[in-house]
């Protein structure tokens, strides 16, 4: 029986979702999808290694330890994690969506009360921006670039599972 390996998940979900969002960096839905799969990669990696290659994850006795390590290796992982987590806590309120999450993200605004257009406060070109609790702003595309193309390849080298 075939199973989803960390490398296959990366190639079939993480990369395509990132590429979709890169083509339309103003589309918050595609941004959420890219963040969800980039964050979920940690679970796929950890669970697979728990069963198949425990030595590879011996430095992280629990999944939480892996997440902390990923944030240290690439600080933008925390942004991707926050957006992925916030997605579960979107609530419609009038013509806006609000975030009912303690994570380091703020709201979503809508255009014409129907179509979600951006996260936080975006520049004129409408790219998705995450405004963090500390007041900093992150271009979501740049955060995903760091996680998808710089972080994950260090843990999922070519030819590995």
Rosetta constraint file for C-alpha pairs under 8 A:
AtomPair CA 4 CA 8 HARMONIC 6.08 0.50
AtomPair CA 4 CA 9 HARMONIC 6.23 0.50
AtomPair CA 5 CA 9 HARMONIC 6.15 0.50
AtomPair CA 5 CA 44 HARMONIC 7.33 0.50
AtomPair CA 5 CA 45 HARMONIC 7.65 0.50
AtomPair CA 5 CA 48 HARMONIC 6.70 0.50
AtomPair CA 5 CA 161 HARMONIC 5.92 0.50
AtomPair CA 6 CA 10 HARMONIC 6.20 0.50
AtomPair CA 6 CA 41 HARMONIC 6.95 0.50
AtomPair CA 6 CA 44 HARMONIC 5.70 0.50
AtomPair CA 6 CA 45 HARMONIC 5.05 0.50
AtomPair CA 6 CA 48 HARMONIC 6.99 0.50
AtomPair CA 6 CA 156 HARMONIC 7.24 0.50
AtomPair CA 6 CA 161 HARMONIC 6.65 0.50
AtomPair CA 7 CA 11 HARMONIC 6.18 0.50
AtomPair CA 7 CA 156 HARMONIC 6.15 0.50
AtomPair CA 7 CA 160 HARMONIC 6.64 0.50
AtomPair CA 7 CA 161 HARMONIC 5.63 0.50
AtomPair CA 8 CA 12 HARMONIC 5.86 0.50
AtomPair CA 8 CA 161 HARMONIC 7.57 0.50
AtomPair CA 9 CA 13 HARMONIC 5.47 0.50
AtomPair CA 9 CA 14 HARMONIC 6.66 0.50
AtomPair CA 9 CA 41 HARMONIC 7.07 0.50
AtomPair CA 9 CA 44 HARMONIC 7.55 0.50
AtomPair CA 10 CA 14 HARMONIC 4.66 0.50
AtomPair CA 10 CA 15 HARMONIC 6.02 0.50
AtomPair CA 10 CA 38 HARMONIC 7.96 0.50
AtomPair CA 10 CA 41 HARMONIC 6.87 0.50
AtomPair CA 11 CA 15 HARMONIC 5.53 0.50
AtomPair CA 11 CA 16 HARMONIC 7.25 0.50
AtomPair CA 12 CA 16 HARMONIC 6.39 0.50
AtomPair CA 13 CA 17 HARMONIC 5.95 0.50
AtomPair CA 13 CA 37 HARMONIC 6.29 0.50
AtomPair CA 14 CA 18 HARMONIC 6.16 0.50
AtomPair CA 14 CA 34 HARMONIC 6.55 0.50
AtomPair CA 14 CA 37 HARMONIC 5.17 0.50
AtomPair CA 14 CA 38 HARMONIC 5.38 0.50
AtomPair CA 14 CA 41 HARMONIC 7.44 0.50
AtomPair CA 14 CA 148 HARMONIC 7.17 0.50
AtomPair CA 15 CA 19 HARMONIC 6.06 0.50
AtomPair CA 15 CA 148 HARMONIC 7.07 0.50
AtomPair CA 16 CA 20 HARMONIC 6.08 0.50
AtomPair CA 17 CA 21 HARMONIC 6.32 0.50
AtomPair CA 17 CA 30 HARMONIC 7.07 0.50
AtomPair CA 17 CA 33 HARMONIC 6.27 0.50
AtomPair CA 17 CA 34 HARMONIC 4.66 0.50
AtomPair CA 17 CA 37 HARMONIC 7.35 0.50
AtomPair CA 18 CA 22 HARMONIC 6.06 0.50
AtomPair CA 18 CA 31 HARMONIC 7.78 0.50
AtomPair CA 18 CA 34 HARMONIC 4.99 0.50
AtomPair CA 18 CA 144 HARMONIC 7.13 0.50
AtomPair CA 18 CA 145 HARMONIC 7.97 0.50
AtomPair CA 18 CA 148 HARMONIC 7.44 0.50
AtomPair CA 19 CA 23 HARMONIC 6.34 0.50
AtomPair CA 20 CA 24 HARMONIC 6.67 0.50
AtomPair CA 20 CA 30 HARMONIC 6.67 0.50
AtomPair CA 21 CA 25 HARMONIC 5.32 0.50
AtomPair CA 21 CA 27 HARMONIC 6.93 0.50
AtomPair CA 21 CA 30 HARMONIC 5.00 0.50
AtomPair CA 21 CA 31 HARMONIC 5.61 0.50
AtomPair CA 21 CA 34 HARMONIC 6.76 0.50
AtomPair CA 21 CA 141 HARMONIC 7.59 0.50
AtomPair CA 22 CA 141 HARMONIC 6.66 0.50
AtomPair CA 24 CA 30 HARMONIC 7.69 0.50
AtomPair CA 25 CA 30 HARMONIC 7.96 0.50
AtomPair CA 25 CA 31 HARMONIC 7.28 0.50
AtomPair CA 25 CA 126 HARMONIC 7.93 0.50
AtomPair CA 25 CA 127 HARMONIC 5.25 0.50
AtomPair CA 25 CA 128 HARMONIC 6.32 0.50
AtomPair CA 25 CA 141 HARMONIC 6.49 0.50
AtomPair CA 26 CA 117 HARMONIC 6.87 0.50
AtomPair CA 26 CA 118 HARMONIC 6.55 0.50
AtomPair CA 26 CA 125 HARMONIC 7.72 0.50
AtomPair CA 26 CA 126 HARMONIC 5.18 0.50
AtomPair CA 26 CA 127 HARMONIC 4.12 0.50
AtomPair CA 26 CA 128 HARMONIC 5.24 0.50
AtomPair CA 27 CA 31 HARMONIC 6.33 0.50
AtomPair CA 27 CA 117 HARMONIC 6.38 0.50
AtomPair CA 27 CA 118 HARMONIC 7.00 0.50
AtomPair CA 27 CA 127 HARMONIC 7.59 0.50
AtomPair CA 27 CA 128 HARMONIC 7.01 0.50
AtomPair CA 28 CA 32 HARMONIC 6.08 0.50
AtomPair CA 28 CA 116 HARMONIC 6.87 0.50
AtomPair CA 28 CA 117 HARMONIC 6.29 0.50
AtomPair CA 28 CA 118 HARMONIC 5.68 0.50
AtomPair CA 28 CA 119 HARMONIC 6.59 0.50
AtomPair CA 28 CA 128 HARMONIC 6.23 0.50
AtomPair CA 29 CA 33 HARMONIC 6.29 0.50
AtomPair CA 29 CA 116 HARMONIC 7.88 0.50
AtomPair CA 30 CA 34 HARMONIC 6.12 0.50
AtomPair CA 31 CA 35 HARMONIC 6.19 0.50
AtomPair CA 31 CA 128 HARMONIC 7.49 0.50
AtomPair CA 31 CA 140 HARMONIC 7.21 0.50
AtomPair CA 31 CA 141 HARMONIC 7.74 0.50
AtomPair CA 32 CA 36 HARMONIC 6.03 0.50
AtomPair CA 32 CA 83 HARMONIC 6.69 0.50
AtomPair CA 32 CA 84 HARMONIC 6.26 0.50
AtomPair CA 32 CA 87 HARMONIC 6.81 0.50
AtomPair CA 33 CA 37 HARMONIC 6.38 0.50
AtomPair CA 33 CA 84 HARMONIC 7.98 0.50
AtomPair CA 34 CA 38 HARMONIC 6.07 0.50
AtomPair CA 34 CA 144 HARMONIC 7.53 0.50
AtomPair CA 35 CA 39 HARMONIC 5.91 0.50
AtomPair CA 35 CA 80 HARMONIC 5.24 0.50
AtomPair CA 35 CA 81 HARMONIC 7.03 0.50
AtomPair CA 35 CA 83 HARMONIC 6.46 0.50
AtomPair CA 35 CA 84 HARMONIC 5.25 0.50
AtomPair CA 35 CA 144 HARMONIC 7.06 0.50
AtomPair CA 36 CA 40 HARMONIC 5.90 0.50
AtomPair CA 36 CA 80 HARMONIC 7.82 0.50
AtomPair CA 36 CA 81 HARMONIC 7.81 0.50
AtomPair CA 36 CA 83 HARMONIC 7.85 0.50
AtomPair CA 36 CA 84 HARMONIC 4.75 0.50
AtomPair CA 36 CA 85 HARMONIC 7.95 0.50
AtomPair CA 37 CA 41 HARMONIC 6.05 0.50
AtomPair CA 38 CA 42 HARMONIC 7.66 0.50
AtomPair CA 38 CA 80 HARMONIC 7.35 0.50
AtomPair CA 38 CA 144 HARMONIC 7.72 0.50
AtomPair CA 38 CA 147 HARMONIC 7.20 0.50
AtomPair CA 38 CA 148 HARMONIC 6.55 0.50
AtomPair CA 39 CA 43 HARMONIC 7.74 0.50
AtomPair CA 39 CA 77 HARMONIC 7.78 0.50
AtomPair CA 39 CA 80 HARMONIC 6.54 0.50
AtomPair CA 39 CA 81 HARMONIC 5.69 0.50
AtomPair CA 39 CA 84 HARMONIC 6.78 0.50
AtomPair CA 40 CA 44 HARMONIC 6.44 0.50
AtomPair CA 41 CA 45 HARMONIC 5.97 0.50
AtomPair CA 42 CA 46 HARMONIC 6.01 0.50
AtomPair CA 42 CA 66 HARMONIC 7.66 0.50
AtomPair CA 42 CA 67 HARMONIC 7.32 0.50
AtomPair CA 43 CA 47 HARMONIC 5.88 0.50
AtomPair CA 43 CA 63 HARMONIC 7.40 0.50
AtomPair CA 44 CA 48 HARMONIC 5.91 0.50
AtomPair CA 45 CA 49 HARMONIC 6.11 0.50
AtomPair CA 46 CA 50 HARMONIC 6.04 0.50
AtomPair CA 46 CA 57 HARMONIC 7.07 0.50
AtomPair CA 46 CA 63 HARMONIC 6.62 0.50
AtomPair CA 46 CA 66 HARMONIC 7.83 0.50
AtomPair CA 47 CA 51 HARMONIC 6.62 0.50
AtomPair CA 48 CA 52 HARMONIC 5.96 0.50
AtomPair CA 48 CA 53 HARMONIC 7.45 0.50
AtomPair CA 49 CA 53 HARMONIC 4.40 0.50
AtomPair CA 49 CA 54 HARMONIC 5.27 0.50
AtomPair CA 49 CA 55 HARMONIC 7.92 0.50
AtomPair CA 49 CA 56 HARMONIC 6.65 0.50
AtomPair CA 49 CA 57 HARMONIC 6.56 0.50
AtomPair CA 50 CA 54 HARMONIC 4.88 0.50
AtomPair CA 50 CA 57 HARMONIC 7.29 0.50
AtomPair CA 53 CA 57 HARMONIC 7.50 0.50
AtomPair CA 54 CA 58 HARMONIC 6.15 0.50
AtomPair CA 57 CA 61 HARMONIC 7.33 0.50
AtomPair CA 60 CA 64 HARMONIC 7.91 0.50
AtomPair CA 60 CA 65 HARMONIC 5.04 0.50
AtomPair CA 60 CA 66 HARMONIC 5.36 0.50
AtomPair CA 61 CA 65 HARMONIC 6.67 0.50
AtomPair CA 62 CA 66 HARMONIC 6.92 0.50
AtomPair CA 63 CA 67 HARMONIC 6.47 0.50
AtomPair CA 64 CA 68 HARMONIC 6.29 0.50
AtomPair CA 65 CA 69 HARMONIC 6.18 0.50
AtomPair CA 66 CA 70 HARMONIC 6.10 0.50
AtomPair CA 67 CA 71 HARMONIC 6.30 0.50
AtomPair CA 68 CA 72 HARMONIC 6.41 0.50
AtomPair CA 69 CA 73 HARMONIC 6.17 0.50
AtomPair CA 70 CA 74 HARMONIC 5.97 0.50
AtomPair CA 70 CA 75 HARMONIC 7.66 0.50
AtomPair CA 70 CA 77 HARMONIC 6.54 0.50
AtomPair CA 70 CA 151 HARMONIC 7.90 0.50
AtomPair CA 71 CA 75 HARMONIC 4.74 0.50
AtomPair CA 71 CA 76 HARMONIC 6.98 0.50
AtomPair CA 71 CA 77 HARMONIC 5.26 0.50
AtomPair CA 71 CA 78 HARMONIC 5.62 0.50
AtomPair CA 73 CA 151 HARMONIC 7.41 0.50
AtomPair CA 74 CA 146 HARMONIC 7.23 0.50
AtomPair CA 74 CA 147 HARMONIC 6.96 0.50
AtomPair CA 74 CA 151 HARMONIC 6.42 0.50
AtomPair CA 75 CA 79 HARMONIC 7.62 0.50
AtomPair CA 76 CA 80 HARMONIC 6.50 0.50
AtomPair CA 76 CA 143 HARMONIC 5.07 0.50
AtomPair CA 76 CA 144 HARMONIC 7.51 0.50
AtomPair CA 76 CA 146 HARMONIC 6.53 0.50
AtomPair CA 76 CA 147 HARMONIC 6.63 0.50
AtomPair CA 77 CA 81 HARMONIC 6.00 0.50
AtomPair CA 77 CA 143 HARMONIC 7.22 0.50
AtomPair CA 77 CA 144 HARMONIC 7.98 0.50
AtomPair CA 77 CA 146 HARMONIC 7.87 0.50
AtomPair CA 77 CA 147 HARMONIC 5.90 0.50
AtomPair CA 78 CA 82 HARMONIC 6.01 0.50
AtomPair CA 79 CA 83 HARMONIC 6.23 0.50
AtomPair CA 79 CA 104 HARMONIC 7.72 0.50
AtomPair CA 79 CA 130 HARMONIC 7.79 0.50
AtomPair CA 79 CA 138 HARMONIC 8.00 0.50
AtomPair CA 79 CA 140 HARMONIC 7.99 0.50
AtomPair CA 79 CA 143 HARMONIC 6.77 0.50
AtomPair CA 80 CA 84 HARMONIC 6.12 0.50
AtomPair CA 80 CA 140 HARMONIC 7.86 0.50
AtomPair CA 80 CA 143 HARMONIC 6.71 0.50
AtomPair CA 80 CA 144 HARMONIC 6.70 0.50
AtomPair CA 80 CA 147 HARMONIC 7.84 0.50
AtomPair CA 81 CA 85 HARMONIC 6.04 0.50
AtomPair CA 82 CA 86 HARMONIC 5.90 0.50
AtomPair CA 82 CA 103 HARMONIC 5.55 0.50
AtomPair CA 82 CA 104 HARMONIC 6.17 0.50
AtomPair CA 82 CA 105 HARMONIC 6.57 0.50
AtomPair CA 83 CA 87 HARMONIC 6.23 0.50
AtomPair CA 83 CA 105 HARMONIC 6.99 0.50
AtomPair CA 84 CA 88 HARMONIC 7.46 0.50
AtomPair CA 85 CA 89 HARMONIC 7.30 0.50
AtomPair CA 85 CA 101 HARMONIC 7.90 0.50
AtomPair CA 85 CA 103 HARMONIC 7.44 0.50
AtomPair CA 86 CA 90 HARMONIC 6.66 0.50
AtomPair CA 86 CA 99 HARMONIC 6.46 0.50
AtomPair CA 86 CA 100 HARMONIC 7.61 0.50
AtomPair CA 86 CA 101 HARMONIC 5.88 0.50
AtomPair CA 86 CA 103 HARMONIC 6.81 0.50
AtomPair CA 86 CA 105 HARMONIC 7.35 0.50
AtomPair CA 89 CA 99 HARMONIC 5.63 0.50
AtomPair CA 89 CA 100 HARMONIC 5.18 0.50
AtomPair CA 89 CA 101 HARMONIC 5.80 0.50
AtomPair CA 90 CA 97 HARMONIC 6.17 0.50
AtomPair CA 90 CA 98 HARMONIC 5.76 0.50
AtomPair CA 90 CA 99 HARMONIC 4.98 0.50
AtomPair CA 90 CA 100 HARMONIC 6.45 0.50
AtomPair CA 91 CA 97 HARMONIC 5.44 0.50
AtomPair CA 91 CA 98 HARMONIC 5.39 0.50
AtomPair CA 91 CA 99 HARMONIC 6.41 0.50
AtomPair CA 91 CA 100 HARMONIC 7.03 0.50
AtomPair CA 92 CA 96 HARMONIC 5.96 0.50
AtomPair CA 92 CA 97 HARMONIC 4.43 0.50
AtomPair CA 92 CA 98 HARMONIC 6.37 0.50
AtomPair CA 93 CA 97 HARMONIC 5.74 0.50
AtomPair CA 93 CA 98 HARMONIC 6.73 0.50
AtomPair CA 95 CA 110 HARMONIC 6.80 0.50
AtomPair CA 95 CA 112 HARMONIC 7.96 0.50
AtomPair CA 95 CA 113 HARMONIC 4.60 0.50
AtomPair CA 95 CA 114 HARMONIC 7.33 0.50
AtomPair CA 96 CA 108 HARMONIC 6.85 0.50
AtomPair CA 96 CA 109 HARMONIC 5.60 0.50
AtomPair CA 96 CA 110 HARMONIC 5.69 0.50
AtomPair CA 96 CA 113 HARMONIC 6.90 0.50
AtomPair CA 97 CA 107 HARMONIC 6.82 0.50
AtomPair CA 97 CA 108 HARMONIC 5.57 0.50
AtomPair CA 97 CA 109 HARMONIC 6.57 0.50
AtomPair CA 97 CA 110 HARMONIC 7.44 0.50
AtomPair CA 98 CA 106 HARMONIC 7.89 0.50
AtomPair CA 98 CA 107 HARMONIC 5.17 0.50
AtomPair CA 98 CA 108 HARMONIC 6.23 0.50
AtomPair CA 99 CA 105 HARMONIC 7.85 0.50
AtomPair CA 99 CA 106 HARMONIC 6.56 0.50
AtomPair CA 99 CA 107 HARMONIC 5.60 0.50
AtomPair CA 99 CA 108 HARMONIC 7.67 0.50
AtomPair CA 104 CA 131 HARMONIC 7.91 0.50
AtomPair CA 104 CA 132 HARMONIC 5.02 0.50
AtomPair CA 104 CA 133 HARMONIC 5.10 0.50
AtomPair CA 105 CA 130 HARMONIC 6.35 0.50
AtomPair CA 105 CA 131 HARMONIC 5.84 0.50
AtomPair CA 105 CA 132 HARMONIC 4.95 0.50
AtomPair CA 105 CA 133 HARMONIC 6.35 0.50
AtomPair CA 106 CA 119 HARMONIC 7.83 0.50
AtomPair CA 106 CA 120 HARMONIC 6.09 0.50
AtomPair CA 106 CA 130 HARMONIC 7.25 0.50
AtomPair CA 106 CA 131 HARMONIC 5.96 0.50
AtomPair CA 106 CA 132 HARMONIC 6.67 0.50
AtomPair CA 106 CA 133 HARMONIC 7.39 0.50
AtomPair CA 107 CA 119 HARMONIC 6.37 0.50
AtomPair CA 107 CA 120 HARMONIC 5.50 0.50
AtomPair CA 108 CA 116 HARMONIC 7.39 0.50
AtomPair CA 108 CA 117 HARMONIC 8.00 0.50
AtomPair CA 108 CA 118 HARMONIC 6.14 0.50
AtomPair CA 108 CA 119 HARMONIC 4.50 0.50
AtomPair CA 108 CA 120 HARMONIC 5.47 0.50
AtomPair CA 109 CA 116 HARMONIC 6.61 0.50
AtomPair CA 109 CA 117 HARMONIC 6.77 0.50
AtomPair CA 109 CA 118 HARMONIC 6.10 0.50
AtomPair CA 109 CA 119 HARMONIC 6.49 0.50
AtomPair CA 109 CA 120 HARMONIC 6.92 0.50
AtomPair CA 110 CA 114 HARMONIC 6.64 0.50
AtomPair CA 110 CA 115 HARMONIC 5.82 0.50
AtomPair CA 110 CA 116 HARMONIC 4.56 0.50
AtomPair CA 110 CA 117 HARMONIC 5.55 0.50
AtomPair CA 110 CA 118 HARMONIC 7.08 0.50
AtomPair CA 111 CA 115 HARMONIC 5.77 0.50
AtomPair CA 111 CA 116 HARMONIC 6.43 0.50
AtomPair CA 111 CA 117 HARMONIC 6.20 0.50
AtomPair CA 117 CA 126 HARMONIC 7.58 0.50
AtomPair CA 118 CA 122 HARMONIC 6.64 0.50
AtomPair CA 118 CA 126 HARMONIC 6.68 0.50
AtomPair CA 118 CA 127 HARMONIC 7.02 0.50
AtomPair CA 118 CA 128 HARMONIC 5.19 0.50
AtomPair CA 118 CA 129 HARMONIC 7.10 0.50
AtomPair CA 119 CA 128 HARMONIC 5.39 0.50
AtomPair CA 119 CA 129 HARMONIC 5.49 0.50
AtomPair CA 119 CA 130 HARMONIC 5.98 0.50
AtomPair CA 120 CA 128 HARMONIC 7.52 0.50
AtomPair CA 120 CA 129 HARMONIC 5.66 0.50
AtomPair CA 120 CA 130 HARMONIC 5.49 0.50
AtomPair CA 120 CA 131 HARMONIC 5.59 0.50
AtomPair CA 121 CA 128 HARMONIC 8.00 0.50
AtomPair CA 121 CA 129 HARMONIC 6.03 0.50
AtomPair CA 121 CA 130 HARMONIC 7.44 0.50
AtomPair CA 121 CA 131 HARMONIC 7.03 0.50
AtomPair CA 122 CA 126 HARMONIC 5.45 0.50
AtomPair CA 122 CA 127 HARMONIC 5.81 0.50
AtomPair CA 122 CA 128 HARMONIC 5.96 0.50
AtomPair CA 122 CA 129 HARMONIC 5.16 0.50
AtomPair CA 123 CA 127 HARMONIC 6.55 0.50
AtomPair CA 123 CA 129 HARMONIC 7.99 0.50
AtomPair CA 127 CA 139 HARMONIC 7.17 0.50
AtomPair CA 127 CA 140 HARMONIC 7.91 0.50
AtomPair CA 128 CA 139 HARMONIC 6.18 0.50
AtomPair CA 128 CA 140 HARMONIC 5.73 0.50
AtomPair CA 128 CA 141 HARMONIC 7.42 0.50
AtomPair CA 129 CA 137 HARMONIC 6.47 0.50
AtomPair CA 129 CA 138 HARMONIC 5.59 0.50
AtomPair CA 129 CA 139 HARMONIC 4.63 0.50
AtomPair CA 129 CA 140 HARMONIC 5.58 0.50
AtomPair CA 130 CA 137 HARMONIC 5.58 0.50
AtomPair CA 130 CA 138 HARMONIC 5.13 0.50
AtomPair CA 130 CA 139 HARMONIC 6.38 0.50
AtomPair CA 130 CA 140 HARMONIC 6.32 0.50
AtomPair CA 131 CA 135 HARMONIC 6.27 0.50
AtomPair CA 131 CA 136 HARMONIC 5.87 0.50
AtomPair CA 131 CA 137 HARMONIC 4.43 0.50
AtomPair CA 131 CA 138 HARMONIC 6.46 0.50
AtomPair CA 132 CA 136 HARMONIC 5.44 0.50
AtomPair CA 132 CA 137 HARMONIC 6.13 0.50
AtomPair CA 132 CA 138 HARMONIC 7.78 0.50
AtomPair CA 138 CA 142 HARMONIC 7.45 0.50
AtomPair CA 138 CA 143 HARMONIC 7.03 0.50
AtomPair CA 139 CA 143 HARMONIC 6.54 0.50
AtomPair CA 140 CA 144 HARMONIC 6.15 0.50
AtomPair CA 141 CA 145 HARMONIC 6.08 0.50
AtomPair CA 142 CA 146 HARMONIC 6.32 0.50
AtomPair CA 143 CA 147 HARMONIC 6.44 0.50
AtomPair CA 144 CA 148 HARMONIC 5.70 0.50
AtomPair CA 144 CA 149 HARMONIC 7.91 0.50
AtomPair CA 145 CA 149 HARMONIC 5.47 0.50
AtomPair CA 145 CA 150 HARMONIC 7.11 0.50
AtomPair CA 146 CA 150 HARMONIC 5.07 0.50
AtomPair CA 146 CA 151 HARMONIC 6.34 0.50
AtomPair CA 147 CA 151 HARMONIC 4.75 0.50
AtomPair CA 147 CA 152 HARMONIC 6.21 0.50
AtomPair CA 148 CA 152 HARMONIC 5.64 0.50
AtomPair CA 148 CA 153 HARMONIC 7.48 0.50
AtomPair CA 149 CA 153 HARMONIC 6.35 0.50
AtomPair CA 150 CA 154 HARMONIC 6.96 0.50
AtomPair CA 151 CA 155 HARMONIC 7.15 0.50
AtomPair CA 152 CA 156 HARMONIC 5.89 0.50
AtomPair CA 153 CA 157 HARMONIC 5.39 0.50
AtomPair CA 153 CA 158 HARMONIC 7.75 0.50
AtomPair CA 156 CA 160 HARMONIC 6.17 0.50
